[in-house]
Amino acid sequence: MLELRPISETVTQVLMSIRRRFLLIALGIILIPVIYLGARTGYRFYRWANFARQPVAEALPALESSDLVSVEDDRWVVFTPANSTPRTGLIFYPGARIDPRAYAPLAQDIAEQGYLVVLLPVRFALANWQPNAAEPVIAAFPNIETWAVGGHSLGGVVAAEFTNTHIQDVDGLVLWAAYPAEDQNLSSQSIDVISIHASQDGLVTVQEVADNKYLLPASTEYVLIEGGNHAQYAWYGNQRNDFTPTIDADSQQAAIVEATLSFLQELEAGTAASE
């Protein structure tokens, strides 16, 4: 016989079913925007985390090995003199959001004169996320007797921090358009420093460099490049808020390389004299 359920029980089941469907619909209404916003935020973070100004066409030939310099682009971008055994090395932190390969032409020119040059890729293309990135480089090249650490812009700030916290491992500091953070005062440290800055730099101005001299040793060498700007320290294109240069990139970079080489030569000579 057909079993008849009480009307009240049937109504209760129908109401419960409607309630479950309502809750599922409400949950969907809530979750769909949350999932969408989460995915969008995740995508934006991915783009943010992986964005770096790429080297322009002029930089690319310097990433190829030549008769004078061997280039290895793996864990780091390493430039090794092909016809001599380097005793002095330069570890270089890139500027914020700049692919280290944008500095390849300058690294190639320095390596041609007998120096090891290592360009550091850093997490999120921001050197301050990886301030100790130079540590494994020093460990990987035990034959280097004299180490200079340098950087451009934010990279220079972090290079100064690394120098200050690893003073026993670093012989010289090379600053391109940069000065130390206030909590990394090097004025009392016994360290050779060169500060290269440019008259048309809109991001690290001549006045800023002058105002922050108190953070560096009194013996620091200052080199002003007349007509140079911030972006022309490398090959990544123009930069927002920068000033218009009155010299071309080749001329500015030739001056940067010349000053850096002179510093490295003196650094190496000083190390040799102390042995």
Beta strands, then each sheet from edge to edge (+ up, - down):
strand 1: 69-73
strand 2: 77-81
strand 3: 88-93
strand 4: 116-119
strand 5: 146-152
strand 6: 172-176
strand 7: 192-198
strand 8: 221-225
sheet 1: 1+ 2- 4+ 3+ 5+ 6+ 7+ 8+
end
